[in-house]
Amino acid sequence: MSNADRCALYVRSSKDRHDVSIDAQRRELLELAAKRGLAVAQEYADAVEAANDWSRPGFRQLLLDVARADRGWAVLLVLDTSRLARDVNLAGVFRHECRRRGVRVVFAKIPESNPLGDLITTHVYQLVDHIHSHMSREKGLAGMAENVRKGFRAGGRAPFGYALEAVETGAVRDGAPVTKSRLVPNADSAAIARYLKGRAAGLPGARLVRECGITLNPSTLVGIEWKALTYAGHTVWNVERAKGVGAGGYEGGAKRRPREEWIIQRDTHKALITEAEAEILLARLARKGATRMRNGDYLLSGILTAPDGRRWHGDQGHYRCGRRRLTAARLERQVLAAIAGHLGSDAIVRQAAQAARQAMKPNGRDVELRALQRQRDELERKLARLRNVMTEMRHPEALAPKVDELDEQKRAIETQAAAMVDELAGARISPLITEETVRTTLRGLAESLEGLDRIQLKARLRRMIERITVDPETLSCCLYYAIPAATGFSVATPRGFEPRLPP
């Protein structure tokens, strides 16, 4: 049996109670396969998964198998377009991939006519699915907002220090009581209350973490502080935007919405801190966000690493590696001071002078240069002959690709020859390179750093420094210089210093 007579099934159910079950979809698709004389070779299933999610396990495996030449089937049976995706872009990408791989997608609920009719019909159905998806989303959000206004949770896990408690609403659905959830303090509530009260009082977070016995990572603790109103006994919703493709990865460009868009229902559960303490925490976070340095503002980002290769990342005015944080401004000042001192040192001057003289030494490449010049002259003659012929041709454009090809070869040879001329010319000035001239050059390089703005200074550091290592444990620092000589040869030399940095 050939692949054309074998098919795969894809079935998906959603959270919608009125949705078609996986078993019902499977029965209808098996009937369709039997009617068309197709043998079912594979089935892909996703239970209670959103149609716009790329990471559905069954759908992800389907994508992988579509790309395989040995998948063993050439027809994919699906109940309707909404099973695959309600998002037009996702559906379009999947259809394109199937066409490219020779897979024909057949929808049980869409009658087949001709290729043009199928294309139009499929697009119409997918647009309807897309509209339905948006309407369902809006209905879901409205329901969540109503839950919040009634003092219930809108969904999700309980924040650290609380647990979820089910509360019966009095309604019955499918013979079972409908429940909503509220927050109640758990065993961790005392520790988190002490931590948040200390942070509101201005105490250092690292000290409070040790004293309270909290083992959460720093980013989680920042998230807890952003939930300060929740810890003050209020239910807060609509704080964060949906993930998207805008700046920062969120629709609208920022993770959190303006305060006026938040939905706050007051006094819905037991508070661990006061509202005044919560407002202090939120005000501090808002100030940090307004003055936070971007990655481009960190002079050493990209070249600052730990000895084991881990990178130090810019984070709210600090460089962070694991749990170690160093004040960015202080470290940058000390690195710049160290560079100014190092560039005048005898060791770097000596190595830079030796590297420059070595790069300028004659190495017998004049023979190569003459060969390149002969190739260039020969190409020039060929081009001249072709251009003469083209003037007499009725359709000279036929030779245009050949002319472009030879012209490109000629330019490449001229570039290579020019670089070789510069290299050979350096041999004549090699005796003029002394340690004193190199010292003067490096001193001028160090002085040129003064007065540059941060963007220019960062670009200059990228050219001067190969990398900087700072040990998160011992705080020992080492600078690896890459000082370019005239030919592009670099000197990389480690120079260490002990930065005076607080732990």
N, C-alpha and C positions, 0 to 999 in steps of 0.2 A: 504493500500500500504506500503510495507516494505521500509527500507532505501536503499536497493539495487536497487530499481526502481525509486529512487529520486536522482536528481543531482543538482549541483551548477555550476554557470558560473563565470569565471573570465575574464574580458576584461581590456585592458590597451592600451592607446595611448601615443605616445611620442611627442617630439618637432619636430621630422622629418616631413617635409611637405609631404613626400611620404609615410608616415606610414598609415596603415589601420585604418580607423576611428572606434570608439567604436560601432556605429550603425551597420556598416558592419560586425564587429566581432560578435555582438549579433545575427544578422540574421543568420549567418552561424552556430553558435553554437545552436540556436533554431532548425534549420533544422536537425542538427546532433542528438539532443535530441529526436526529433520526430521520426527520422529514427530508433533509438535504443529503442524506447518505454519508454523513461525516462521522468518523470515529473520534471519540474524545480522548485526547492524549494527555491533557493536563488541566488542572483547575487551580485558579488563584482566588483567594477569598480574603475579604477584610470585614470584620465584624465591628459595628459601632465606630466607624471611622468617618471623618469629615471628607467631603468630596474634593476639597481644594488643597488637601494635604499631600505634598510630594512624598512624605516619609511613611505612608501607609505600607506595612510589611508586604502584603500581597501585591499591591501595585508596584512597589519597588522591585520585587522579584520578577514581575511581569516585564518591566522595563529592561531589566538585565537579560532576560531570556529572549526578548524581541531582538536584541542586538547579537544574539548567538546564531551562528550558521547551522549548528547541530541541534536546534531546539526541537525538531521533529514534528512541527505543525506549521500551517500557513494561513489558517483562518482563526480569528478570534471572535467568539460569540459573547455578546453583552446584551443585557435586557434593554437598556435605553442609554441615551447619552449622559444622563446624570449619574449613572453608575461609575463612569470613568472620571469625570470632572465637571463641576459646574462653572469653573473658571475658564473663560474663553482662551486665555493664553496657554494654560496647562493643557487643555484639550487640543489646541492647535499644535503644540509641540509633540504631543503623543501621536496625533494623526500623521504628522510629517515623518516621524521616526518609523512608524509602521509602513508607510508607503516606501520609504527608502530601503527598508529591509524586506520588502515583498510580503508583508502581512496584510491580509484583507480583514477589515473590521466589519462585522455584521451585527446590526441592532435588531433584536426581536420585535420591538415595538415600532420600528420605522420601516415601512414597505420600501423595497428596492425598485428602482425604475431604470434609469440610465445614469451614467457617471455624472453628467451635469445636474440632473435632477437630484441625485443622491447628495451631491455637494451642497446644493442650495438647501435641501431639506435638513441635512445634518446641521448646517450653520444656524438655521432658524431654531431647531430644537435646542442647540447649545445656548443661544441667546436667551431663550425662555428659561433654561436651567439657571443661567447666570442671574437673571432677574429674580427667579424663585429663591436663589441662594441669598441674595441681598435682602429680600423681604423676610426670609426666615431669620437672618441675622438681626434685622431691626426688631422683629417680634421677640427674639430671645433677649436682646438688650433691654427692651421695654419691660419684660418680665423680671429680669434681674434688678432693674431700678425699682420696680414695685416691691420686690422682696426686701430691698434695703430700706425703703420708706416704712415698711412694716416692722423693721427692727431685726430682720433675719439676714443671714449671710447671703451674698450673691453667688457664692461658690468658691472653690479652691480650698487649699489646706489652711489649717489654723496657724496663725503666726506663732513664733517661738514664745513659750510661756503660757499659751492657751491650748485648750482642746475643744473639739466640736461636740456639742450636745444636741441630740435630735429632739425636736419639739413637734408634737402632732398639731396640725392646723384645724382638725375637725372635718376636713374633706376626705372623701374616699375615692380612690382611682383603681380600677381593675380589681375591686374587692379588697384592696389594702389601704390602710390609712396613709394620707399624704403627710410627710414630715418635712420640716425646714430645720436649719441648723443655727445655733447661737454659740457664742464663745463663753467658755468657763475657764478660770485659772487652773493650771496643772502644777505639777511638782517643781517646774522650772520658773514659776512666776516670781518667786521671791528674789531669785538671782537676777532675773532680767529687770525687775523693778528697781533693784539697788543699782544696777548698771546705768539705767536710763536717768535715774535721779542724780547720780554722780556726774553723768555727762552734761545734764542741764545745769549743774553747779559749776561746770568748767573743769572738772577733773580729767586727767589724761586717760584716754581709752585703754591703753596698754596696761596701765596700773589697775584699772577697774576690772579688766578681764581676768587678771591674775587673782585679785582679791575675791571676785565672785565665782571663780572656778568655771568660767565660760570657755568652751573649746571651739566656738564658731570662728570662721575666718573673717578677716577685716571687711571684705565686701558684703558679707551677710550682715555684719553689725551695722554697716551704713544703711542697708535696707531696713533693718529694724528701726533705726532712728527716723527714717522717712515714714514709718508707720506709727509715729508718735501719737497721732490722734486716736488710732485704734487702741493703743495702750492707755489712753485717757478715758476709755469707756465708750467711744463713738464708733459706729460703723461707717466706713468711708469707701466710696466706690467711684469709678470713672477717673482714677488718678493717672493711670498710664495709658498712653496711646497704643494702638495696635502696631505690631511689627509690620514694616513695609520696606520699600526700596528708597525712601528719601534719605536725606543726610542723617547720619547717625543710626540708620537702620530702622527708623520709626516714621510712621506717617506724620507729616508735619515737621519732621526734622528734629524733634526733641522727645525724650522718653516720657516726661511727665507733662500733663496738661496744666494750664494756668489754674490757680487756686479757685477762681470763680466757677470753673467747670466741674469741680468735684461735687459729688453728691454725699452729704454728711447727715446721718441720722444720729442724733445725740442720745447718750445714756442708754445704750442698748445692752450693755453687759458690764461686769465689774471692772472698774478702772484700776490700773497698777500705778499710774502717776497722775498728777494733776494736769488740768488743761493748760495752766500757765507754763508748767515744765515742758509740755508738748510743744507749745508755741515757741519757746526758747530754742528747742532742738531744731524745729523746722526753719526758723529764721536763720540760724547758723548755717544749715545746709544750703539755704537759698543764697546766702552771701558767698559761700564757697563755690557754688555753681556759677555765680556771676563773675567771679575772679579766677576761675579755674584755668590753668594753663593748658593750651592745646599741645598735642604732640610736637607740632612744629616749633613751639616756644622753648622746648628743652634742648639746650645746646648739644648735649652729649647723647641724645637718643640715637640709637642705631650703632654707636661705637662703644657704648658702655656695657660691659658684660662682667659676669663672675668668672673666676679662673676655670670653672668646669663648663663654661659655655653658656650658661643661663643668662638671659638678658635682664638688665635693669630697665623698668618701664616707667615713664612719667605718670605720676598719679597725684593730682591735687597739690601741685607745688613741691612734690617729693619725687625721688627716684626710689622705686620699690623692686625688691627681688625676694620673692617668698614673703616672709613676715618682716624682713628688715626694710626700714624706710630711712632715707637720708634726705635732708633738706636740699632741694635742687640749687637754690641760689648760693648756699655756702659751698657745696661741692664744686660748682662751676667756677667760683672765684678762686678756689685753691688749685684747681686744675690749670686755669689760665696763668696763675702765678708760677706754677711749676713749669709750664711750657716756656715762659719767659726766661726762667733760670736755666732750663736744660739746653735751649738753643744756643747758648753761648758757651756750653761746656766743652772741654777738650775732647771728650770721647765722641760726641756727635760730630763735631767739626772734623775730627780725624777720619771717621768713617765716611762722612759725606764727601770729603776731598778724595779719598781713595776710590770710592765708587764712581765719582765723576771722571777721574783720570782713567780708570779701567774702561769706562764706557766710551771714552774718546780715543782709545788706542787704535791704530791702523790694524786691520785684520785681513788684508788681501781681498777685500770685496770690490776692488776697482775692476777686476775681471768680470764680476757679475754685473756691475754697472754698465760696462761696454756692451755686454750681451743684451741687456735690457734696451739700451739705446738702439742697437741694431734691429731688435724686434719692433720697436716703435717706428723706425724709419720704414721697415717693410710694410707694416700696417698702413702707414701714411700713403705709400705707393699704391697699395690695393684699393684704398678708399678713393684715391684720385682716379684710378681706372674705372671703378664702378660708377662714380659720378659722371664721368665722360660718357659711358654707355647709356646711363639713364636719360641724358639729354636727347638721345636719338631714339629712345623707345616710345612706342605708342602708349604703353601703360607702365610708366616708370615706378609706380607704387609697388609693383611686384618685387622690386629689389630693395625696397625701403627696410624691411626687417633685417636683411643681410648687412646693409649699411649701418644700421643701429647696433647690430652685434659687434661689428669690427670697431666701431667708434667707442663702444663700451670697453672693449679689450684695450684699445689704445689709451683711454683715460686711466685705466687701472695700472697699466705699465708706467705711464708718466708719473702717477702718484708714488708708485714703488721706487722709481728712479729718483724722484725728488727727495724722498726720505733718505735714500742711500747717499745722495750728494751731500746732504746736511751731515750725515754721519761721518763721511770721509773728510769733510771740512773740519770737523771737530778734532781730527788728529793733529791739525796744524796749531790748534790753540791749547792742546793738552798741557804743554809746558807752562802755560800761563796760569793754570789752576793750582793755587797754593792754599795752604790752610788759612792764611790770613785773609785771602779773598773770599774763601768760603765762610769764615767767621763774620766778615762784614756783611755778606749776603744774608746769613741766618739772623744776624742782629737786626737787619732791616726787615726781615720777615716777621720777627717778634714784635717790632715796633709798629708794623703795619696793622696788627690786630687791634691796636688802640683806635678808637673812634669809629669802628665799624658798627653798623646796626646788627641786631641779633640774626637776621636772615643771612647777611653777608658773612658774619662771624661764623655761623654754623657751616656755611659752605666752605669757608677757608679751613676750618678744623677738619672737615672730611678729607681735604686734600693733604693735610699735614699729618694726621693721626690715623694709623692703621686700626688700632683699637685701644681701649682703656679697660683694665680689669680692676675691679674692687671686690675684695673678699667679703661676703656678707657677715662672716663670723669674726674675722680679725680686723676688718676694715683697712687692710693693707692695700695700697693702690700701685698700679704699674702702668706706665704709658708706653705704647709701642708706636714709634714714629715711622712714617713713610715719607721721606723727603725726596721729591723727584729731582733728578739731575736733568741735564738738557735733553737727553735721549729718551727719557721716560723711565730709566732705571731707578729703583727706589732703595732707600736705606731704611731698614726696619730694625730698630734697636730698643730694647726694653729699658726704661728708666723708672725706678721706683721712688715713692715718697710715702710718708705716713700722714694721711689727712687728719686734721684735728676735727673730728666729727663726733658728736654725741651719739650714743647707741640709740 
